[in-house]
Amino acid sequence: MTFKLPNVKLRELLLNDAEDRYQWCLDKEVTKHLNMPEKYPPFSKEETLNWIEMCIDKTNGYEQKAILDESGKHIGWVDLKNIDKLNKHAELGIAIGDKNYWGKGYGLAAMKEMLEFGFSQLGLNKIWLRVEVDNEKAIKSYERMGYVEEGILRQDRLRKGVFVDRLRMSILKDEYINKKEGMAV
Ligand SMILES: CC(C)(COP(=O)(O)OP(=O)(O)OC[C@H]1O[C@@H](n2cnc3c(N)ncnc32)[C@H](O)[C@@H]1OP(=O)(O)O)[C@@H](O)C(=O)NCCC(=O)NCCS
């Protein structure tokens, strides 16, 4: 099935994003599959602001960007981390924090923008990710984007006291280029 992807934009984070980010992190459905501390709230407002400051100042090794919908509304974040310049790969992370936007192609569209940034601006050759085996929604989205499974990372996440396996998936630059030609934007 071919969809016309929503027209999302990525922009650099702003200090003002902290409030939305804090609210999203209070939502256990949003954070269930994210690597977050086992406390509630997982991050205080101050910790959220500190994190955003580090992203803006690029002192934490993350290329983290805000996801905006067609009208400029802030709906989530996407990032590249563990950037290995020598071997030209990095790890992707994504969350659509505003659940009204789930299941409408926004995650896919934001991921595509980040892949474009990683492959063409950062000169990467592979973008990989780790996803919990029971995060079906995310796995489906990654497969739709053209990610393939590299293997299982056994008991890779300690979630509420239980070790959960994670899949490692990746997409190569050439695969992305082929895929994007067939994607309606
Ligand atoms: C994982 C996550 C980013 C996926 O985002 P999403 O926007 O819901 O996912 P997609 O962009 O792939 O949406 C595709 C769905 O929208 C539907 N859709 C509707 N309009 C569409 C369009 N124009 N284009 C593409 N898909 C569209 C598809 O049919 C599909 O539905 P289906 O899964 O029922 O088949 C999001 O669920 C999320 O933030 N989850 C919480 C955090 C998380 O788990 N992050 C990942 C950690 S590894």
The ligand as a Gaussian input file, in Angstrom:
#p B3LYP/6-31G(d) Opt

LIG

0 1
 C        6.741000       3.991000      17.353000
 C        6.103000       5.295000      16.892000
 C        7.193000       6.356000      16.731000
 C        5.400000       5.030000      15.532000
 O        4.849000       6.256000      15.087000
 P        3.472000       6.291000      14.222000
 O        3.360000       7.651000      13.684000
 O        2.369000       5.768000      15.070000
 O        3.793000       5.179000      13.132000
 P        3.787000       5.235000      11.543000
 O        4.241000       6.525000      11.026000
 O        4.536000       4.019000      11.099000
 O        2.245000       5.068000      11.240000
 C        1.831000       4.040000      10.416000
 C        0.397000       3.722000      10.707000
 O       -0.377000       4.836000      10.299000
 C       -1.263000       4.443000       9.234000
 N       -1.279000       5.588000       8.313000
 C       -2.330000       6.411000       8.172000
 N       -2.025000       7.369000       7.318000
 C       -0.764000       7.163000       6.900000
 C        0.110000       7.841000       6.009000
 N       -0.274000       8.934000       5.368000
 N        1.343000       7.345000       5.828000
 C        1.762000       6.225000       6.473000
 N        0.980000       5.545000       7.347000
 C       -0.271000       6.031000       7.556000
 C       -0.686000       3.156000       8.699000
 O       -1.703000       2.346000       8.159000
 C       -0.111000       2.561000       9.928000
 O       -1.126000       1.962000      10.689000
 P       -1.026000       0.441000      11.125000
 O        0.204000       0.364000      12.001000
 O       -2.284000       0.220000      11.865000
 O       -0.865000      -0.343000       9.875000
 C        5.012000       5.774000      17.917000
 O        4.059000       4.759000      18.087000
 C        5.590000       6.147000      19.274000
 O        6.076000       7.248000      19.471000
 N        5.543000       5.209000      20.249000
 C        6.017000       5.474000      21.611000
 C        7.525000       5.599000      21.717000
 C        8.233000       4.392000      21.118000
 O        7.868000       3.250000      21.359000
 N        9.287000       4.682000      20.336000
 C       10.074000       3.659000      19.684000
 C       11.103000       3.113000      20.609000
 S       12.125000       1.912000      19.788000

